[in-house]
């Protein structure tokens, strides 16, 4: 099935620059787990890929949770009593604690202090805080600014609404020849934070465009691909609850976040610890000579913990550059568009594209006649290898012919031999074209 891909608005840009431009477009929106900012973000993603947008009403039970009331924020400020605005939501969406209930009051500084969050060890940065289920309100300001506010009292205004509405999410299924699926997930609930949130959205969107561009009737992909854009935790739980009958199709999955900073790659394994996706990420980075720190699964972090909960135990890992809480800008106003680099976005996109290519090509082959080494010269392979492909390719062909016993995948072979997956994949193509191996069923 062909699915139309919306045209890129600025085709002259490299993928890295195009993703960064998309992030600049999304950065000002005040996202949360519900509300207009989340809805607008999902709609703008849907302008790049044919996303199906869903609205789940407040009060809907999802697993052990309930979809909360929808939060709408229109403005917020702290004023001096002579009318000067000192802290303004219009200057930064981080200034208001997420899900703050409305307030309009004059408060002594001591009482206001109980609702103000700062970072004394990072005095110039605004922290990011939420209170989704706290029924409270609050402001986030730089510690230096708060220290400069020494009046006895201030007026505080938060113009917000908490009322029945809906939770918005989007997903896209790109069918392949098989119903086996690769899941790509990005959370969409953080306000103006670039690396932790928007970078994952941008790279996941461009990966979807890549999959759509490479598919179609003439060159169908073997696997199916599902892209999911949801608010963290409650959104992932909602998506799982509404898609439970088809979750068994998910064979591989990745949560993408923090993929735009210049740091080295990090990967958090799936709960299973040895899933094909865990090995595929490591193999691609090894083949590229890219540094990769692999971490074990733990039930904290991003939404891989929802996919990896005991009742699901899906093979979903988390791909990052600098990991959560592993960079000083994490969950502060310094996680901005200057932290995220187009070249880092593009490298993450390329690595992940190669991971998808590996999953596509990771087949199990079987020798047609496994008795002895086949005569390569009679089939033109020996001369071809000697003249055009070099010793490395000859080695890879001989390894494929030796290991193609119907039980080992190409990834198994790459791990066993130390050769690159690409070399073994190309050798398998030659062997298959020569009629020496067939795909095992």
Order of alpha helices (4+ residues) and beta strands (2+ residues): alpha-alpha-beta-beta-beta-beta-beta-beta-alpha-beta-beta-alpha-beta-beta-beta-alpha-beta-alpha-beta-beta-alpha-beta-alpha-beta-alpha-beta-alpha-alpha-beta-alpha-alpha-beta
